[in-house]
Amino acid sequence: MKILVASHTYIVDLNCEKLRALAQLKPEIEVTVVVPKTWKPGGVQNKIIESQFKDEGKFKIVPISNFSQNHQGLLTFGADLVSLLRQFRPQVIQVEQGSRGLAYSQMIVLNQLLGLKAKNVFFTWWNLPYELKLPAALLENFNLKHSHGIISGNQDGAEILQQRGYKGPIKVMPQLGVDERLFTPKPQPELAAKLGIKSDDFVLGFVGRFVPEKGLLTLLQALVSLKDKSWKMLLLGRGELKDEILKIATENNIQEKLILVESVPHHEVANYINLMSALVLPSETTYKFKTLTSVGWKEQFGHVLIEAMAGQVPVIGSNSGEIPHVIGDAGLIFPEGNSQALADCIMQLIARPELAQNLGEMGYQKAIAKYTNQALAKEQYEFYQQLINSR
């Protein structure tokens, strides 16, 4: 099976592990990944990334000239894409830029013009209802009409596309898996000592952006209500709420219990997760954000959850978006924005070490069975088989 996947996501080599695993599943599988030659992600990475060609046998990364360097929906590719398609002749073409991606429309048209007869698939994270105006509505209609299958990163996204008239196969699975070789239980005595964490401390952890929609103010309210209990809070990340967090902590005399660490490279995050007694993801749905075609945000997956689960760290999450589906019965879930319910979850784990241990083990089993790169690669391959074998 020849598979072509296109997305700016794979300019980061760490993000390619699931596709590498896919290429190794069967002798007959070949995976070619199309990435833009140049990309400017913005945010903390305020630089232009120059993609590199890689040939690992059955797995290749091919940079293709591109138009738009920082807008997912407007990304399209140059004429060198045509020669690649002619040479590779994929049986599956997957574009991971959402239902309104111009790059996906481009692939659909080239698939037809070159007579490839490949199955068209796109990946989407979008999980809130939306209304479209022209020409975006026409673009999405075209893409949905010509899709043989869709992979949605969450259950809500799949249901929204069905409501918008798509009747074909949809697979719900995340875009990226967890590397169980990196995210694995491993004591970190030196790092703990550096951060002032003792072996008997109950350490709550948060990893992510310090922004309102990640629920940090609700988390702080919960911690303030538990300030007489024995805990420490390790906050790993950065963002606009940093000063507000420190202000609230100081006003409520819990600043000594907080440990703030600026964002660290992704391969080092596992070390900090290994310091945690529990990880909290208290995300909250918001409708403050607006783009040209959509309004709002809710948690699309919560990748840090599966990283913690792979490290046997029990997880607590709000019921925002995909979080309850990711956690299932392998952790604790509370109503988003409810600080008292969150405090109750935290106290359950502090007061009942056996519950924390059981949830950590259940989360680990779920992460290894369902969310490793190898497990996701197998699911993706089986979905492709289903599409190719259908008429």
N, C-alpha and C positions, 0 to 999 in steps of 0.2 A: 504494500500500500504506500503510495506516494502522497505525502501530506505537506501542504504549504500553509504556514501560519504567518500573518502579518500584523505587527503592532509595534508602537514605540516602546512598549513595556520592556521588550527584550534587548534594548540597548544596554541594560544592566545585566551582566552575565549571571549574577546570582538568581535572577528571575527565570533563567532558562532551564533549571534543573528538571522540572516536570517534562519538558519537551525532549531533553536528553534521555530521560528514562523511557519516554514513549518510543524513541528511535531504537532502543535496545530490547523492546518487548518481544519482537519477532524478527527473524532474519530478513524478511521481505519488506520491513518498514524502513522508509527513508523520510526524514523530516528536514525541510528547508525553511528557515525563518527569515522573513523579509523585515528589515528594520530601516527607518529613515537614515540617510547618510549623516545628516546633522539634525540635532534636536536641542532645544533650549527649554528645560523643564520649568525654570522659574523657581520661586520659593527660596529655600536655603541653598539650592544648587544653582546659583545665578551665573551660569556659564553655558557655553555651547558645547554639547557632547558630540564628538566625532566617532561614529560607529566603525568597528573593525570587522573585516571579513574573517571567518573561522571555518575551517574544513576539518571536521572530526570523523570523516568517513561517512557514516549514515546520517550524521547530524551536521548541518551547515547553517551559519549565520551569514546572510548576504545583505550588505548595505545597498540601498537603492536611492537614487537621487529623489528629492522630495520637495513639494510645495507646502508651505506653512511649517514653521519650525517649532510651534508651541501650542497649536490648537488641535485637539484630537479629532473633532468633527470635520475640520477643514483639511486635514492631512490627505494629500494625494501623492502619487508616485510618478516619476519620469519615464521616458521611453525605454530605459534599460529594464524595466519590469517586463515589457513585452518579450524581449529576447530570453529572459529567465523562464517565463512561463512556457515559451515554445520549446526550450531545451529540457526543462524538468517535467512538464506535462503531468501536473498533480491530479490525483483522483479526489482529493478533498482540499478545498480552499477555505481557511478560517481567518476572518479579520476581526480583531479584538478592539474595535473602536465604537461599539454601540450600534443601535438600530438606525441612527441617522448619519452614519459615517460616510463621507464621500469616497473614502478609500474602498469601502465595501461595494458601493455602486460601481466604482471603476473596475474592481475585480469581477463583478457579475458580468459587466459588458465585455471585458476581455475574454472571460470564460466562454461566452457565446461566440464572439468574433473569431477566436482561435480554434473553435470546435473541440475544446478540451473535455466537455461533458463531465466536468468535476462537480461534486456536491458543494453547494454554497452554504457556509455556516458563519454566523457571527456570534461574538461574546458580548454580553452587556452586564453592567453592574446596576443600572438605574432601577430604583425600587419605589418610586413615588408616582402617583398618577400625574398625567400632564396633558396639556392641550397644545396642538401644533397649528401654526398658520402657514400659508404658502411662503416660500417653496418647500419648507422643511416637511410639511405633511406629505407632499408628493414624493419627496425623497424617501421618507420612511415607508410609504405605501409600496414604492418600487422595490425597496430592499426586502420587505416582508414577503411580497408576492414571489420573489425569486429565491427565497431561502428554503433549502431542503431540511435544515435543522438549526436550532438555536441552543447555545449554552448560556444559561443565566447564572450569575454568581450567587443568587439568592432566590428564595421561594416567591417573594413579593414581585420581583422582576418578571418571573415566569407568568404569574397570574395577570400582571398588567398587559403583557404582550398578547395573551389569550383574549383579554377584554378588548384589545385593539384589533381583533379579527384574525390573529394568526392561529391556524389550526394544525400545524405540523408538529413534529417531535421537538420537545424541549428537554434538555438535560440540566438539572440544577447541581452545580459544583463550583468551587472557587477557581479563580484564575491561576493561583499559585499554591503550591503545597508547602509543607513544613519539612525542613531537613532534620530528620531524627538523629543524624550523626552529630549535628551542631547543638540542637535543642534537646538535651538529654540531662538527667540528674547528675550533677557533679559539684561537690563541695567547693566553696570559694573562700577559704579562710583568710587569705591575704586581702582580698577585696572587702570582705566583711570588716576586718580590722581597720582598714583605711577609712571606711565609712562610719566607724563607731558602732557596728552591729555586733551584739553578743550572741552566742550560740543559743541562748534560751529566749531571745527576743521574738515576739510575734510580729513579723514584718508584712504589712500590706503593701502591695505594689501596684503602680499604674505606669503604663508605657504608652506614649502618644503625644498628640499636640495639646498644649495648654490653651484650649479654646472652650467657649461656653457649651457648644454642642456635644462635647465629650463628657459632660456631666460633672466636671470637677467641683463646681460650687455646691452641688448636691452632696458629693463625696465629703467635702469639707464640713458641711452641716452635720452629716452623720458622725464624723470624727469628733467634732466639738461636743456632741451629745455623749460621746464615749471617752471624754478626755481624762476621766478618773480611772479608766481601764489601762491595762498594760499592753501597749502596741507601739510600733513605729511605722511611719508611712514613707515609702521610697517612691518618689516621683521622677520618672525618667522621661525627659523630653524638653520642649521649649514652646513658647508661644505668648500671646498677648495677655494671658491671665496670670503670668508669673508674679507681678507686683501685687495683684489683688489677692492671690493665694497667700503670700507672705504677710500682707496686711491683716487678713482675717485670722491667720494663725497667731500673729503677735497679739491681736486684740483679745483672743480667747486663750492665751497662754499655752498654746500647743506647739509653738515654733520649735521647741527643743525636740519634739517627736518627729518633725518633718526632715527628710533628707532629699534635697533637690539635686539632680544630676543633669547637666546639659546633655542634649542628644549625643549619642555615641554611635560609631559605625555599627551596621546591622549585625555583623559577625560577633560583636562583643555584647549584644543585648542578652544573649543566652546566659552570660556570666551573672548579670544582674537579676535575671529571672530566677536563677538558682539561689539567690539570697532570700527570696520571697516565701512567706508562709501561705500566702494567698494572693491572687491577682484580681483586681477589680476593673471592670470596664462599664462605667455608669452612663453610657451615651444617651443623649436625649434628642428626639426628633425636633426639627426647627423648620419654620417656613420663611425665615429671614433672607435666605439666599435666592438670588434670581439670575438666570442666564437667559439667552435668547429664546430657548425652547422649553425651559422647565423652572420650577420653583421648589425650594426646600431641600432638606437633607435628612436622612435617617441612616443609622448604621447599616452599611452594605454587607459587611461580613464580620469584621473584627479579627484580623489575622493574628493579633497578639494572643488571642484566646487559645488557638491551636498550638502556638509556640509554648505557652505556659502548660497546656495539657500534656504536650510531649515531654515536658520536664517534670511531670508528676506534681505540678503545683495546682491545688484546687482553685477554681475560678468562680467569681461572682459577677454576674452581668445583669444589666437592665433588660427590659423586654422591647427595646428599640430595634426595629428592623430584623436582621437575620440572627441577632445574638441568641434568642431562645432556641432557634433551630440548631445552631452550632453547639451550644451547651447541652441541650436535651436534659436528660436526667443525670448528667455527669458533672453537675455543679449547681449553684444556687442562683435563682433568678428573682428580681424584684421589679415592681412597677417603676418605669422611668420617672425621675423627678421626685421620688418618694424617699426622703432622707431617713425617715424612721424605719421604713422597711429595709433599707440598705444597712442601717445600724444593726437591725435584728439579725441580718445575714452574717455580718461581721462577728457579732457576739456568739452566734452558733458555732463558728469555726474556732473562736478563741476558747470557748467553754468546753467544746467537745473535740478533743484532738483525734479521737477515733473516726469521727465524721469527716474531718479534714483529710485524714489519711485515706479513707475509703473513696472520697470524691476525687482525690488526686490519682488514685489507681484507676478509677473508672474513666477519668478524663484521658489518662495515658492510653488505655486500651482503645478508646474511641479514636484518638489522634493517630495511633499506629495503624488501625484497621481502615480508617476512612480518609485521612488528611495528609499522609506522606506523599511526596512526589510520585513514588512508585504506585501507590494506590490510586491516585488521581489519573496517572497516565493510563492505567488499565481501564478505568471507567471511560476515559475519553476515547480510547481505541475501540472499546465495545460499542460506544455510541456511533462512531464512524462506520463500523461494520454494519450496524443496523441501517444506516442511511444508504450505504453502498448496495446492500442486499435488497432494499425496498425498490419498488418500481415507481 
